[in-house]
Amino acid sequence: MSTTSFPRVWAVSLLVVAADVLDLLSTTVTNVAAPTVVRDLGASWLGASYTLAMGSLGTVAGVAALAAFGWHQARTNRPPAQCGAAGRQRGRLRHRVDGLSGDRHAERSVQRRFARSARIHIRTNHGRLSMILITGGRGAVAAHLLALLLQADQPVRVASSNPGELQVPDGITAVTCNLRDPATFPAALSGVTEVFLYAEASHIAEFVDAAVTAGVKHVVLLSSAGVLNPDAAGDPLAKSHLDVETALLTSPLATTLLRPGSFAGNAGAWAWPIKAGRPVSLPYPGSHTDPIHERDIAEVAFTVLTDPHHQGRRLHLTGPESLTFSEQIEQLAEITGRPITVNHVTREEWKQEMADYIPGPYADPLLDYWQAHDGRPVPLTDTVEQLTGHAPRTFATWARDHATAFIE
Ligand SMILES: NC(=O)c1ccc[n+]([C@@H]2O[C@H](COP(=O)([O-])OP(=O)(O)OC[C@H]3O[C@@H](n4cnc5c(N)ncnc54)[C@H](OP(=O)(O)O)[C@@H]3O)[C@@H](O)[C@H]2O)c1
């Protein structure tokens, strides 16, 4: 039953009935008291009885009509303000916002998910079998997500801006989807019900239109915890993620946002100097990050794609520990068995060294972030554990999984 429309209807009903009864009483009193009316009708008691009878009939009819209206509203669970296309859209948005709370609910659904067999078949609202499109197929998260969905026998299609470089198992379709080229959207999205999307802001409006036209119901966005910073709109990296989030949240598509902190994989940038036996240049060796394993992000994506209870949530994902860059280097040295030295450089020296990989407009916000977290641990969340049923993998696990990249 609607919690808002039903009481409102009854309040209005009571007011109307009260007004009707007052009107009836005043008319009756007037008829009894007024000599003209008494004379006109021949006898005061006759006029009063006539008015009383007519008034009662009207009151009973009014009560019956209003009760029927109230019952109809309650039964159809439809607030009057929610009728029509605009109302339906408001209802959807409210439903989406409601879905963002309730972490206890998430815990329960994770328990259910892990109790189920790996063979999950999800259906959309319209009874169609789902087809999941993974964009950014060459990315680390996308590759793990593909493996998880295949393991669970989910219908899946993988897309890349360069599908020729993808290695996909037999029977899996690899298509072109370049998020900077809208001409590639319709074919990639044809027959798709859910999308795992990398955040590329340049043509997000066209992507949303193509997805709605194709009948997509749900998008899971790989966004960034950077959007949570108060000055996100002024940071080019965070802003691009924010723009994609906004385009999706204001569209008719159900949208789930994954907002990871720092990828453990960022340590891959140190592979070359470590392999070459050279020091790693760091402008803020004491800066903290919350390294998260790409496999954990993929597992969270798998959960939200296969369990509709999580649709619409905004998930801030972190690794299990806040570590300084120096601590990460120490762990890498221990796991790879190689001594690694750190060269403490200035901001400008670091920018020059990285100029070919990180353009200036992106380098400064990154340096500002590291400076802000120099000696300050990053707040952690337990969202990965809630959604996957296990603690997030440590940085040491990531380093063991990728040790060869630092040795060979
Ligand atoms: N690194 C971090 O600490 C961090 C933190 C928070 C959020 N993120 C976000 O996570 C995402 C992946 O980050 P990453 O550094 O780990 O990258 P990555 O694993 O190296 O993957 C880069 C991905 O971007 C896709 N891509 C690039 N250009 C594309 C285009 N024009 N059209 C479609 N896909 C395109 C690539 O897919 P194809 O080349 O196969 O198309 C690839 O999957 C980024 O959106 C990043 O902002 C990263």
The ligand as an SDF file (V2000), in Angstrom:
LIG
                    3D

 48 52  0  0  0  0  0  0  0  0999 V2000
   44.2240    3.2730  -11.9550 N   0  0  0  0  0  0  0  0  0  0  0  0
   43.5330    3.6360  -10.8920 C   0  0  0  0  0  0  0  0  0  0  0  0
   44.0370    3.7950   -9.7630 O   0  0  0  0  0  0  0  0  0  0  0  0
   42.0660    3.8910  -11.0500 C   0  0  0  0  0  0  0  0  0  0  0  0
   41.3420    4.2690   -9.9240 C   0  0  0  0  0  0  0  0  0  0  0  0
   39.9770    4.4890  -10.0600 C   0  0  0  0  0  0  0  0  0  0  0  0
   39.3650    4.3350  -11.3010 C   0  0  0  0  0  0  0  0  0  0  0  0
   40.1010    3.9740  -12.3750 N   0  0  0  0  0  0  0  0  0  0  0  0
   39.4350    3.8170  -13.6780 C   0  0  0  0  0  0  0  0  0  0  0  0
   39.4660    2.4680  -14.0880 O   0  0  0  0  0  0  0  0  0  0  0  0
   39.5860    2.3900  -15.4960 C   0  0  0  0  0  0  0  0  0  0  0  0
   40.6880    1.4380  -15.9170 C   0  0  0  0  0  0  0  0  0  0  0  0
   41.8400    1.9260  -15.3970 O   0  0  0  0  0  0  0  0  0  0  0  0
   43.2560    1.2560  -15.6350 P   0  0  0  0  0  0  0  0  0  0  0  0
   44.2500    2.2990  -15.4480 O   0  0  0  0  0  0  0  0  0  0  0  0
   43.4080    0.0410  -14.8350 O   0  0  0  0  0  0  0  0  0  0  0  0
   43.1920    0.8360  -17.1300 O   0  0  0  0  0  0  0  0  0  0  0  0
   43.5290   -0.5250  -17.8630 P   0  0  0  0  0  0  0  0  0  0  0  0
   43.2920   -1.7180  -17.0040 O   0  0  0  0  0  0  0  0  0  0  0  0
   44.8650   -0.3470  -18.4550 O   0  0  0  0  0  0  0  0  0  0  0  0
   42.4270   -0.5060  -18.9680 O   0  0  0  0  0  0  0  0  0  0  0  0
   42.2100    0.5920  -19.7410 C   0  0  0  0  0  0  0  0  0  0  0  0
   40.8720    0.3130  -20.3210 C   0  0  0  0  0  0  0  0  0  0  0  0
   40.3240    1.4280  -20.9810 O   0  0  0  0  0  0  0  0  0  0  0  0
   39.6830    0.9760  -22.1560 C   0  0  0  0  0  0  0  0  0  0  0  0
   39.6660    2.0000  -23.1560 N   0  0  0  0  0  0  0  0  0  0  0  0
   40.6060    2.9080  -23.4010 C   0  0  0  0  0  0  0  0  0  0  0  0
   40.2060    3.6970  -24.4130 N   0  0  0  0  0  0  0  0  0  0  0  0
   39.0100    3.2360  -24.8010 C   0  0  0  0  0  0  0  0  0  0  0  0
   38.0930    3.6110  -25.7950 C   0  0  0  0  0  0  0  0  0  0  0  0
   38.3360    4.6330  -26.6150 N   0  0  0  0  0  0  0  0  0  0  0  0
   36.9780    2.9030  -25.9260 N   0  0  0  0  0  0  0  0  0  0  0  0
   36.7270    1.8430  -25.1160 C   0  0  0  0  0  0  0  0  0  0  0  0
   37.5230    1.4740  -24.1440 N   0  0  0  0  0  0  0  0  0  0  0  0
   38.6680    2.1550  -23.9880 C   0  0  0  0  0  0  0  0  0  0  0  0
   40.5490   -0.1430  -22.6150 C   0  0  0  0  0  0  0  0  0  0  0  0
   39.7860   -1.0270  -23.3700 O   0  0  0  0  0  0  0  0  0  0  0  0
   40.1120   -1.3950  -24.8680 P   0  0  0  0  0  0  0  0  0  0  0  0
   41.4430   -0.8270  -25.1980 O   0  0  0  0  0  0  0  0  0  0  0  0
   40.0680   -2.8760  -24.9470 O   0  0  0  0  0  0  0  0  0  0  0  0
   39.0050   -0.7600  -25.6170 O   0  0  0  0  0  0  0  0  0  0  0  0
   40.9200   -0.7900  -21.2960 C   0  0  0  0  0  0  0  0  0  0  0  0
   39.9370   -1.6810  -20.8830 O   0  0  0  0  0  0  0  0  0  0  0  0
   39.7520    3.8100  -15.9950 C   0  0  0  0  0  0  0  0  0  0  0  0
   38.5220    4.3160  -16.4410 O   0  0  0  0  0  0  0  0  0  0  0  0
   40.1830    4.5640  -14.7550 C   0  0  0  0  0  0  0  0  0  0  0  0
   39.8070    5.9010  -14.7620 O   0  0  0  0  0  0  0  0  0  0  0  0
   41.4450    3.7540  -12.2760 C   0  0  0  0  0  0  0  0  0  0  0  0
  1  2  1  0
  2  3  2  0
  2  4  1  0
  4  5  1  0
  4 48  2  0
  5  6  2  0
  6  7  1  0
  7  8  2  0
  8  9  1  0
  8 48  1  0
  9 10  1  0
  9 46  1  0
 10 11  1  0
 11 12  1  0
 11 44  1  0
 12 13  1  0
 13 14  1  0
 14 15  2  0
 14 16  1  0
 14 17  1  0
 17 18  1  0
 18 19  2  0
 18 20  1  0
 18 21  1  0
 21 22  1  0
 22 23  1  0
 23 24  1  0
 23 42  1  0
 24 25  1  0
 25 26  1  0
 25 36  1  0
 26 27  1  0
 26 35  1  0
 27 28  2  0
 28 29  1  0
 29 30  1  0
 29 35  2  0
 30 31  1  0
 30 32  2  0
 32 33  1  0
 33 34  2  0
 34 35  1  0
 36 37  1  0
 36 42  1  0
 37 38  1  0
 38 39  2  0
 38 40  1  0
 38 41  1  0
 42 43  1  0
 44 45  1  0
 44 46  1  0
 46 47  1  0
M  CHG  2   8   1  16  -1
M  END
$$$$
